[in-house]
């Protein structure tokens, strides 16, 4: 796993030239890249969500496209469409912005449900179907979507099926005082993103994905993941618990995080660290829990406390 760890270190160091003081968020973004999953960032404007997506794309030399989601955005504005070329007297396909390796769907909850659903096939099957023709998407492929949790007027909440397609749900958070001072100085002297150079290639990332899948997940850690999923399904404050897709997400992200940390096996601590960003957005809380203003993250923390973790001797 040394090659994966070295790749992650290079990309992290490069992105940190632009994103200040958010190494944990960058690591989670790298986990999503190694799992070829997708990220939903829910945070207030101006935190650096777009900057993070651009810095990741530049660091690994990938094609980047941005989609500004609005209520009048059509599915064809994302996937592409056929148009009649008068010169050739034939219909030709014009690819939409989804045909990039890293796609930023900015304020995804401002798009209508019909447009949001246009992303489902792309995110799950890495292909797009337009008028009966299916087109594969480039690899690696990552959708990084953002939404503003404060201004909800004129938005369309993401349905459960759409939320379940996101591997991770993250928040970036405000910087500390020293970090914000560094941001002012760094960006006051210029735009560090403009000078960012690739430190890896798409092929390096694809090889890293292959190696991450070789990380050992012992029977004890598998049992731990299954027990966590089962606990969410019988928790009295959860109407809909973790699906098998969610269990698989916890399994695969554990492999990726272990690889980033240079280990060839997954620890229970990896699962605990990832559960708060993998599980909560996949749960539906009961009416009573919502009336009591309970959050899914709080309940996930209780689930982790209720499920005993395996001892170290069992996980190697």
C-alpha positions in Angstrom: 0.0 0.0 0.0 3.0 2.3 0.0 2.3 3.4 -3.6 -1.3 4.4 -2.7 -0.1 6.2 0.4 2.5 8.1 -1.5 0.0 9.0 -4.2 -2.4 10.3 -1.6 0.3 12.3 0.1 1.3 14.0 -3.1 -2.2 14.9 -4.0 -3.0 16.1 -0.4 0.0 18.3 -0.3 -0.8 19.8 -3.7 -4.4 20.5 -2.8 -3.4 22.0 0.5 -1.6 24.8 -1.4 -5.2 26.0 -2.2 -7.4 24.6 0.6 -6.0 25.6 4.0 -6.3 23.6 7.2 -8.8 21.0 5.9 -6.5 17.9 5.6 -9.3 15.6 6.9 -11.7 16.7 4.3 -9.1 16.3 1.6 -8.4 12.7 2.8 -12.1 11.9 2.6 -12.3 13.3 -0.9 -9.3 11.0 -1.8 -11.2 8.1 -0.2 -14.1 8.8 -2.6 -11.7 9.0 -5.6 -10.1 5.7 -4.7 -13.6 4.1 -4.3 -14.8 5.9 -7.5 -17.7 7.2 -5.4 -19.4 10.5 -5.3 -19.4 13.3 -2.7 -22.2 15.6 -1.4 -20.9 18.7 0.4 -23.5 20.5 2.4 -22.2 23.8 3.7 -22.7 27.6 3.5 -21.4 29.6 0.5 -17.8 30.8 0.4 -16.3 27.9 2.3 -14.3 26.5 -0.7 -16.4 23.7 -2.1 -15.8 24.7 -5.7 -12.1 25.3 -5.0 -11.8 21.9 -3.6 -13.2 20.2 -6.7 -11.0 22.3 -9.0 -7.9 21.6 -7.0 -8.5 17.9 -7.0 -9.1 17.8 -10.8 -5.9 19.8 -11.4 -3.8 17.7 -9.0 -4.6 14.5 -10.9 -4.7 16.0 -14.4 -8.4 15.2 -14.9 -11.0 17.0 -17.0 -13.3 19.2 -14.9 -16.7 20.6 -15.7 -19.1 22.7 -13.6 -22.9 22.6 -13.7 -24.7 25.5 -12.0 -28.0 23.9 -11.0 -31.1 26.2 -11.4 -34.8 25.4 -11.6 -34.8 25.9 -15.4 -31.9 23.5 -16.0 -33.0 20.6 -18.3 -31.7 17.0 -18.2 -30.3 17.5 -21.7 -28.2 20.4 -20.3 -26.3 17.8 -18.3 -26.3 14.7 -20.4 -26.1 16.3 -23.9 -28.5 16.0 -26.9 -28.8 15.1 -30.5 -28.9 18.0 -33.0 -29.3 18.2 -36.7 -26.2 19.2 -38.5 -27.2 21.1 -41.6 -23.8 20.6 -43.1 -23.7 16.9 -42.9 -27.5 16.5 -43.1 -27.5 14.1 -40.2 -28.1 14.0 -36.5 -25.0 14.3 -34.3 -24.6 13.9 -30.5 -23.3 16.8 -28.6 -22.0 15.7 -25.2 -23.0 17.5 -22.1 -20.8 18.5 -19.1 -21.4 15.1 -17.4 -18.8 13.8 -19.9 -15.9 14.9 -17.7 -13.9 13.1 -15.1 -14.7 15.4 -12.2 -18.1 17.1 -12.4 -19.2 19.8 -9.9 -23.0 20.0 -9.6 -23.2 23.3 -7.7 -26.4 23.8 -5.6 -27.8 20.5 -6.8 -31.0 21.0 -4.7 -32.0 24.0 -6.9 -32.5 21.7 -9.9 -35.9 20.1 -10.4 -36.4 16.4 -9.6 -36.4 15.6 -13.3 -33.0 17.1 -13.8 -31.7 15.5 -10.6 -32.7 12.1 -11.9 -30.6 12.6 -15.0 -27.6 12.1 -12.7 -28.8 8.8 -11.3 -27.7 6.6 -14.2 -24.4 8.4 -14.6 -23.5 8.1 -10.9 -24.5 4.5 -10.5 -23.6 2.9 -13.8 -21.0 5.4 -15.2 -23.0 5.7 -18.5 -25.6 8.0 -20.0 -28.5 7.0 -22.2 -29.8 9.6 -24.6 -32.7 8.7 -27.1 -31.9 5.0 -26.8 -28.1 5.4 -27.3 -25.8 4.6 -24.4 -22.5 6.4 -23.9 -19.9 5.3 -21.4 -18.4 8.1 -19.2 -14.7 8.6 -18.8 -12.8 7.1 -15.9 -12.0 8.0 -13.2 -15.5 9.6 -12.7 -16.5 11.7 -9.7 -19.6 13.8 -9.1 -19.1 16.4 -6.4 -22.4 18.0 -5.6 -23.0 20.9 -3.2 -26.0 22.3 -1.5 -26.7 25.2 0.8 -28.3 24.1 4.1 -29.4 27.6 5.1 -31.3 29.1 2.1 -34.0 26.6 1.3 -36.5 28.8 -0.6 -36.9 27.5 -4.2 -35.1 24.3 -3.6 -36.1 20.6 -4.3 -34.9 18.2 -1.5 -32.9 15.3 -2.8 -34.9 12.0 -2.7 -33.6 9.0 -0.8 -32.6 7.2 -4.0 -30.5 10.2 -5.1 -28.9 10.6 -1.6 -28.0 6.9 -1.6 -25.9 7.4 -4.7 -23.5 9.6 -2.8 -20.7 7.7 -1.1 -19.9 10.5 1.4 -21.8 13.5 2.7 -19.3 16.1 4.0 -19.1 19.5 5.6 -16.0 21.7 5.3 -16.7 24.1 8.1 -15.3 27.6 8.8 -11.5 27.9 9.2 -9.8 28.7 12.4 -8.3 32.2 13.1 -4.8 31.2 12.0 -6.1 29.3 9.0 -8.2 32.3 7.9 -5.2 34.6 8.3 -3.2 32.2 6.0 -6.1 32.3 3.5 -6.0 36.1 3.4 -2.3 36.2 2.9 -2.1 33.4 0.3 -5.0 34.6 -1.9 -4.2 38.3 -1.3 -0.9 37.7 -3.1 -2.5 35.9 -6.1 -4.6 32.9 -7.0 -2.7 29.7 -6.0 -5.1 27.6 -8.0 -3.9 29.2 -11.2 -0.3 27.9 -10.5 -1.4 24.4 -9.4 0.3 21.7 -11.5 -0.7 18.0 -11.7 1.2 15.7 -9.4 -0.4 12.5 -10.6 -2.3 11.2 -13.6 -5.7 9.5 -14.2 -3.9 6.3 -14.8 -2.1 6.6 -11.4 -5.5 7.0 -9.8 -7.0 4.0 -11.6 -4.0 1.9 -10.4 -4.6 3.2 -6.9 -8.2 2.2 -7.1 -7.2 -1.3 -8.1 -4.7 -1.6 -5.2 -7.1 -0.2 -2.7 -9.5 -3.1 -3.5 -6.8 -5.5 -2.4 -6.8 -4.3 1.2 -7.7 -7.0 3.6 -11.1 -6.8 5.4 -11.0 -9.5 8.0 -14.1 -11.6 8.9 -14.2 -9.8 12.3 -14.4 -6.3 10.6 -17.0 -7.7 8.2 -19.0 -8.8 11.1 -18.6 -5.4 12.7 -19.9 -3.6 9.6 -22.9 -6.0 9.4 -23.7 -5.5 13.1 -23.7 -1.7 12.6 -26.1 -2.0 9.7 -28.3 -4.4 11.7 -28.4 -2.0 14.7 -29.6 0.9 12.4 -32.4 -1.3 11.1 -33.8 -2.0 14.6 -33.1 1.3 16.2 -36.4 2.7 17.5 -35.7 6.2 16.2 -34.9 5.1 12.6 -37.7 4.2 10.2 -35.3 3.1 7.4 -31.9 1.7 8.3 -28.7 1.2 6.4 -29.1 -0.6 3.1 -26.8 -3.2 1.7 -25.4 -0.5 -0.6 -24.6 1.5 2.5 -22.8 -1.5 4.1 -20.8 -2.0 0.9 -19.9 1.8 1.0 -18.6 1.4 4.6 -16.6 -1.7 3.4 -15.0 0.0 0.4 -14.3 3.3 2.1 -12.6 1.4 4.9 -10.3 -0.2 2.3 -9.5 3.1 0.7 -8.8 4.9 4.1 -6.5 2.0 5.2 -4.6 2.2 1.9 -4.2 6.0 2.2 -2.7 5.4 5.7 -0.3 2.8 4.3 -2.0 -0.3 5.8 -2.9 -3.5 4.0 -5.8 -4.2 6.4 -8.8 -2.4 7.7 -9.1 -1.5 11.4 -12.3 -1.0 13.3 -11.1 2.6 13.9 -11.3 3.1 10.1 -15.0 2.0 10.1 -15.7 4.3 13.1 -14.0 7.3 11.4 -16.0 6.8 8.2 -19.4 6.0 9.7 -20.4 9.6 10.4 -19.9 10.6 6.7 -21.1 7.3 5.1 -24.2 6.4 7.1 -26.3 9.4 8.3 -27.6 10.6 4.8 -28.8 7.1 4.1 -31.1 6.9 7.1 -34.7 8.0 7.5 -35.5 9.1 11.1 -38.8 8.4 12.7 -41.4 11.2 13.2 -40.7 11.3 16.9 -37.0 11.7 16.4 -37.5 14.6 14.0 -40.0 16.2 16.4 -37.3 16.0 19.1 -34.8 17.6 16.6 -32.6 14.6 16.8 -29.9 14.4 14.0 -28.9 11.3 12.1 -25.3 11.9 13.2 -26.2 11.8 16.9 -28.1 8.5 16.4 -25.1 7.0 14.4 -22.9 7.9 17.3 -25.2 6.0 19.6 -25.2 3.0 17.2 -21.4 2.9 17.3 -21.4 3.0 21.1 -23.9 0.1 21.2 -22.0 -2.2 18.8 -18.8 -3.7 20.3 -15.7 -3.4 18.1 -13.5 -6.4 17.5 -10.1 -6.6 19.2 -7.0 -5.9 17.3 -5.9 -9.6 17.1 -9.0 -10.5 15.1 -8.6 -7.9 12.3 -5.3 -8.9 10.7 
